[in-house]
Amino acid sequence: MVSIRDNKSASRYEMDVEGGVAFADYRMAPGVVTVNYTEVPAALRGRGIGAKLSAAVLEHIRAEGLKVIPRCGYFAGFVRGHPEYHDLLAQP
């Protein structure tokens, strides 16, 4: 499993990658995390890092007993393509 950290002061989940940081910006509300934007360093795109980040974020959300609203296009597409995470959707 990929290791991420919840940088609460910046409202984003972060994952260290080859000298950079991939991240997912979020907004927290009671019981729900809205993922607004994800980013992987440009030089590292196309290597599956976004998918690893997305899965790790969703596993963190599950472990915390939260639901998710995917606003980021990439993240929303990842969730759509992985039915094992559909139970986490706050808005089916």
WOBELTA-V740327 format. One record per residue. N is the residue number from 1. PSI is psi as a letter, one per 40 degrees, with the letter a starting at -180 (* if undefined). OMEGA is omega in whole degrees, 0 to 359 (999 if undefined). Layout:
# WOBELTA-V740327
n={N:N}
psi={PSI:PSI}
omega={OMEGA:OMEGA}
This chain:
# WOBELTA-V740327
n={1:2:3:4:5:6:7:8:9:10:11:12:13:14:15:16:17:18:19:20:21:22:23:24:25:26:27:28:29:30:31:32:33:34:35:36:37:38:39:40:41:42:43:44:45:46:47:48:49:50:51:52:53:54:55:56:57:58:59:60:61:62:63:64:65:66:67:68:69:70:71:72:73:74:75:76:77:78:79:80:81:82:83:84:85:86:87:88:89:90:91:92}
psi={i:i:h:i:i:h:g:d:d:e:f:i:h:i:h:h:h:f:e:a:h:i:i:h:i:i:h:h:i:h:e:h:h:h:h:d:h:i:h:h:h:d:e:e:i:e:e:e:d:d:d:d:d:d:d:d:d:d:d:d:d:d:d:e:f:i:i:i:h:h:d:h:d:d:d:d:d:d:d:d:e:g:e:e:e:d:e:e:h:d:g:*}
omega={179:180:174:173:178:178:185:181:178:182:177:171:184:177:177:181:172:177:179:180:169:183:176:177:180:171:182:171:182:176:185:175:174:179:186:189:172:179:173:178:186:182:184:182:179:181:180:182:178:178:178:177:182:180:180:178:181:177:177:179:178:182:180:180:183:172:183:169:181:179:178:181:180:183:178:178:178:180:179:183:182:184:179:178:183:179:181:183:177:179:182:999}
